[in-house]
Amino acid sequence: MTNWTRSTLISTLCATAVAATVTTPTVALADVAWSTPVPRLDWRPCALPAGTTGPAGQECATLPVPLDHLRPDGRTVPVAVTRLRSARPENRRGTLVVIPGGPGSSGVQRLAQKGSALQEELEGAYDLISLDPRGVGSSVKARCGIAAADRRLVTLRSWPTPGGGTAENTERSRRTADSCAANGGAVLRSFTTRNEVRDIDLFRRALGERRLSVWGTSYGAYVAAVYNQTHPSSVDRTILDSTGDPDPSRVARGWLENMSGGAADRFADFAAWAADPAREAEGLRLTARAEDVEPLFLALAEELDGTPRDSGTPGVQLTGNGLRQALQNALYSDRAFPGMARLVLEAGDPRAVPSLPPDLTQVIPDEDASLMVSTICNDVHWPGPGSGYARRVAADRARYPLTAGMPVNVTPCAFWKDAPAEEPARITDEGPSNVLMVQSLRDPATPYAGALKMRAALGDRARMVTVAQGGHGMYLGNGNTCGDRVVTRFLTTGQRPAQDTHCAN
């Protein structure tokens, strides 16, 4: 959908919202293997990746978790966990778990990046914790043996060939699925949302906490929603930040498909920025009128489809799909707009050598690529290769030319050898009323329309604050004071808006 209407649920301004105290009724605990031994955690200063500086006092440990939680006495695998204790223990009211997005993002690095801001914003109300999900960072890894050429972002994402062809994507998806089946083993098959949720709850028990508060962003918001649904007695307060459609029949596949409309809506922000006269002095103005930016971009991408340009990275050319992928990444935050405009200008200047963003130049490590593929394929059954992917790509690229059919194209999941071990959790309105959603109106990755479906599924368990801007990841991420204030109030006092709330930009 490109012309979404604002929900009637969003009816009051942030500044005048009436607060209501959240209550957390006792609900029968579900989905926990209580026979799993509670491990001991040996904390130590974190050894963060080169170039990463975490807040003072951030500690790391290894949590042994069952490979299969339904067999708690069997093999265990390591999961990296991290904590940052409250700097104001007199204000401490609990523990907040920060759940990263992806699949594929590191919670250890996420806490390193956000820990100081959270400490300041929450004024010591929480110890902060996170983890590297299985397959990520210092946690257990698996490798599919995916060919290096298939591990660039423009090939892991199923961008059709110029003209909309899907045969190349189909063959790449088939060989990736075959490699994962041959080499991934039981560890790869354990990379699921359900297992991440169980690992979080075992972490809670290892900390000796009765309940955790939860902040999940993007895919992490879905993980947080599943945790809240399946472990209701373990959850205090829940923040769902930038949320997708929770329909269990379309988990992951639906999120990807929704990106077409999300990118189209979000592009209007980039176009307005790139045509603003203020860009003239910066040397970044693309056109005199905002409505001319999209035709310019599409024409340039089509030109690069036919004649790729050599870039400043030896051996890596800028293709039409490379330009499209760079745009998808840039739409996440206004802070990326200058770099995207510069790339468009360089790509259109035959005298320039385009400088590519790192996401376009690197070969993704096999274990990271394997994790990115496997979680979404393990969670839910996807339509098979004969279910009309080429037809859907043709229709989607005609309606949403900026994404060129990629979000509905065939993926390795169409050839996945193992059926999901469990059904995806169904998010419902049954459970504690302790959820606050925060969502931008123009999110390129988890569009507003999908978030409304999560909102409807939760019913009176949730309140939703929408932020009248674009971007992905709202809390302490995109500079909206009103939205940040609503989330902080809920985490620190338990008060939510009495009804769904709208925050002006």
N, C-alpha and C positions, 0 to 999 in steps of 0.2 A: 504494500500500500504506500502511495506517495502523498496522499492527502488525508492524513490522520486528523480526526477531530479530537479536541481535548475532552477527556472524560468528565462527566458531570460530578464525579467524586471530588475533583479538584476545584474547590469552590471558595476557599478563603485565602487571604494574603498571609504570608509568613508572619508579618509583624503583628497581626491581630488574632493569630490562632489561639484558641482556648486549650489549655493543657489539661490532660487527664492522666491520672496515675495508673500505670500498668500493673495488673495483678497477674500472678503466675499460679494458676490452680495446679493441684497435684494430678498428674496424668500417669497412667500405667507405663512403666518403662518398657521399651521394645528394642529389639535388634542388638542386644548386647550379649556376648558370651561371657557371663560372669565367672566362668571357670578359668578364664585366662589369667595366669599368674600376673600379679602387678610387679613390673620391673622396677629396679632401683636406678636412678639417674645420677651419673657422676658429672657434675657441671665443671666447666673449664672456660677460660676466655675463648671467644670465637676466633678461628683462623679464617678470616674472610678472603675472598678472591682478591688478587692484585687490583688496585685501583678502587677498592670498596672500603669505605671508612664507616664503621658503625658507631652508635652512641657509646659513651663510656659505660662500662658495666654490663654490656651484652654478653651473655654466656651461651655456650652450646653443649649439647650432650647427644648421646646415641640412645634411641629407644628401640629395644628389640620387640618386634611385633610378629604375630603369627603370619606366615605366608598365607594361610587359609584360616580365617577367624572361626570357621565352623569346625576346625580341628585344632583347638588351642594348644594341645600338647605336642603338635608336630613341629616341623621346621620353622625357625624364626628368621627374619630378615631385618636389617638395620634401617631405621628411619632417623634422619637428623632432625633434632629439635633445638629450639632456642628460647631464651627468656630475657627479659629486661625488667628487673624488679622496680617497683615504685620508688621514686626518689623522695616521696613524702608519705611514709608508711602510716602517719597519723590520718591521712585522707583515704587510705586504701579501703575499697569496698569489695574487691574481687579480682578476678583474672579475666583478661580479654584476649581471646585467640584471634590473630590476624590471619585470614585465609587468603592466599594469593590466587591469582587468576590462571589463565592458560587454557587447557592443561599444559603444564610445562614451566610455570613460574616457581621460583624459590621463595619459601617463606622466610628462610634465614636472611636472604638479601632484602626481602621486603621489610623486615623488621629493622634491618640496618638502615634502610632508606627512610622509613617512616617513624622509627622509634622516638627520636627526639621531638618531632612535631606532635606525636601523640602524647608524650609525657607532658609537654607544655600545655597542650589543649585540654587534656583531661585532669591536669593539676594533681597527678599522683593517685587518681581514683582506682587505678588498676596496675597490677603486674601485667606485663605484655608478653605474650608467647606466640610462637608460630612453629611451623615445621616445613621441611622439604618433603612434599608428597613422594610416594614411591616413584622411582624413575628420574628424580630431580636432584641436582646438587650433590650432597654427600649421602643421600639415601641409596638404597639398593637400586642397581641399574640392570637393564636388559638391553640387548642389541639384536636388531633384526638382520644386520648385514645389508642395509640399503646402500645401493650404489651411490658414489659421491655425486654424480651428475643429478641424481634424484633428490639430493639433500640440500638444494638451494631453496630459498623461500618461494621463488617463482615456480618451482617444480613440485614442492610439497603442497602448495596451494594449486588446485586444479584449474589453472588458467587455460582456456581453449587456445588452439593455434589460430593464427590470423584467419579471419573468415568464419570462425566459430567451430572448427573441427574438434572432435572429441576422441578420435581414434588414438592419438598419442597419449592422452590422459588415461584412456582405458588400459592400454598396455602397461603404462607406468604403474597404475593402480594394481593391476594383476600381479606384476612381479614384486611389488612392495608387499602385498598380502602374502604371496608365496614365501618371501624371505622371512617375514615375521612368523609364519607358521613353522618354518623349518628351524629357525634359530632362537626364537624368543622364549620358548619354554613356559614353565609354570609361573615364573616371575613376571614375564610380560603379561600373561593372562590375569595376573592379580592387580594390574593397574586399572582400577575402577573407582568410580565415585563412592560406591558403598564401602569399599575398603579404606578409602581416605577418611570417611566419616568414622569408621570403627577405630582407625589409628588415632584420630583426634580424641575419641572418648577414652581410649587406653592411656593416652597422654594425660588426660584429665585425672584419671585414677592414679597414675604414677605421681602426680603433683599433690595428691591428697585433697583435691578440690571437689566439693559436692556438686557445684555447677560452674559453668563457664559462660561468660558473655562472648558474643561472636560478631566479628566484622568481616564479611566476605565481599570481594569485589569481582565482577565479571563472572567467569566460571566459578570463582570462589564464592560468589553469592548463591549459586545453585548448590554448591557443597554445603553452605551454611543452612540453606532452606531444608535440605535433606537431613542434616544433623538435627535441626529443630523438630522436624516431623518424626524422625525415627527414635530420637533420644530426648523426648520432651522434658523429662525430669532432670536432665543434665544441663539444661540451657536456662540462663538467666535472661539476658537481653540480646536481641539479634538485630544486626544492621545488614540489610541486603542492598548493596551498592552496585548499580548498573546491572540489571537483572534480565535474563532471557525467559522465553516461554518455557514453562515447566511441563508441558504436555508429555507424558511418559512415552507416547508412541513416536515422538519427534525430537527427543532429547539429542542434542548435538546437531543432528541433521537440520532440524528446524532453526536452530541458532544460526547455522551457516546460511541457510536460505534467506533469513531475514536481513542479512547484511546488505542485500541489493538495495532495498528501500531505505535502509539506514544510511548508506553511503550517499544516496541521492539527496536525502534531506539535509545531511550534514554539509554536503558540498556547497550549499548556498552560503554558509558562513565563510568558507574559504574564498568563494568568488567575491563576496562583498569586501573582504579584507584585501584581496589581490587587486581590486579595481579602485580602492580608496586612494584619493589624491595624496594622502600621507605617504603612500609607498613610493611616490616619485622621488623624494629626497633620499630614500633608502636604495634606490635603483632596483626595486622589486615589483613595480607596478606592471601587471600583465596586460590589462586592457583599460580603456576609459570607462567601460560600462560593465557592471557585474554580470549581466546576461550574456556577455560575449566570452566569458572565461571558459565555460564548459565547451562551446564549439572549438575554441582554441586548443584546449586540452585534448579533445577527442581527435581533432585533425592531426595533432602532433603524435599521439599514440598510434594512429593508423599509419602515419609516415614511418615511424620506427618499426612497425610490424613488417613493412617492406624492406626498409634499409636501416638496420640497427647501427648505432653509433659506437665507436670505440670510446672508452671512458678513461678516467684517470687511474683505474685499477687494471693492470696488465692482465689480459686474458678474459676480462669480463666486459661484455658489451651492454649498452643500454638498449633494451628492446621495448616494444610497445607494452608488453606485459610487465616488464620491469618498471616502467613509468606508472602503470596502473597500480602495481603493488606498492610502490613508494607512496602513492596517493592514499591508499587504504591506511597505511601506517600513520601518515601525516594527519589524517582526519581525527585521530584520537585526542589531540590537544592543539589548541591555538599556538602553543609554543613551537610547534613543528611547521607552522605556515611559512616562515621566512625560508627555511631550507627547501621546502617544496617549491616555492616560487622561483628560487634560484635554480633549481634543477630544471624546471620548465624553460626558463630563459636560456640556460646553457644548452639544453637539448634542441632548442629551436635556432641556435646560432651556429652556423657551420664553421665559424672560426674558433669556437670554444671547445674545450675538452670537458665533458660532463663529469662532475665529481659525485660519485654515487654514495648514498648512505650505507652504513655498514650492513644493514639487513639485506642489501642486494648483493654484497660482495662475498660474504662468508659462506663456506660450506658448513652446514649445521652438523655438529658431531652426531655420530650414528645413534648413541644412546638417547640424545635429546630428540632427534627425529623419530626414533622408535616410540618414545613416550608420547609425543604429540599425536602420532597416528593411533596408537593402541587404545588409549583411554576412551576416545570417542567411539571406537569400533567395538570395544568390550562392553560398553554400557547398554547398547540397544541394537536391535536388528535393523539393518539398513536395506533398502530395496536392492535387488540384484542387478547385474549388468544389463539384463534385457528388459528393464522396466521403463525405458523411454528417456534416458538421460539426454540424448542428443536433441530430442524434441523440446525438452524443458530448457536446455541451454539456448536454443534458438529463440524461444519466446522471451526468456529472461533478458538476454542481451539486447533484444529489440526494445523492451520496456525500460531497462536500466543500463544504458550503454556504458556508464562509467565502470561498472564491474564486469561487463563483457561476458556474462554467463557463468563466471567462476563459482558463485555461491551455490548453484544448483547442479554443478557438474559431478561426474563420477569420482569417487574416492576409493582408496583401498578397502574401505568398509564394505563396498559392494561385493568384494571377493573374499571377505574375512572367513577363515576356516572354522572358527570356534563360535558357537552360538553363545549369547550372553549367559553367564552363570546364574544371574538373577534378573528379575524384572526391575526396571527403574522404579524408584520410590514415586508414589503419587502424592503430590502436595495438596493438602486439603484444608478446610476451615476447622478441622477438629484438632484441638490442642490449645496450649496457652496463648493468650493474647499479648504477645511480647515481641512483636516484629515491627521494625520501622524500615521502610524502603526509601531510598533516595535515588533519583533518576533524572538525567537530562532529557529535554524534549527532542534533541537531535543527536542521538548516540549512534555512531556509525557501526558499532559492533553488537550492541544489545539494544536494539531500537525500542523506543517508547511503546510501540504497539505490543511487543513481546512482554515488556514489563507490566503492562496492563493485564495481561493474561495471568502472570504471577499474582498480581494484586487481586484479581477476581478469584483465583484458586484459594487464596488465604482468607478471604472474607473478613470477618470482624477480628481475626487474629492480627491484622496488620493495619498500619496507617502508611500513607505514601506522601512524600514531599517531592514535587517535581521542580526542577530548576530550569528557568527559561533561557537556556543557552545550549550550545553544542559541546560535544566531547564525551569521553569515556572514563569513568572513575571519578566520582564527584567529591567524596568526603576528603577534605584536606588536599585536594588534587587539582581543582580547576578554579579556585579563587572566588567561590560564591559564599560570601559571609553569612547570608541568610540560611542557606542549606547546611553549612557547617554548624551554625548555632543550634538548629533543630536537632541534629544528630548528637552533638555534644550534650545538650540538655537531657536527652533521653538516656544516654550512657551514664551520666553522672547523677541524675535525679530520678530516673524512671518515668519521667513525664513525656508523653507524646502529644501531638496535636489531637484535639477532640475529633477532628475529621481530616480528610486528606487536604493537603496544603500546597499552595503554589508560591514559589520564591521567584521574584523578579530578578532579572540579571543585574 
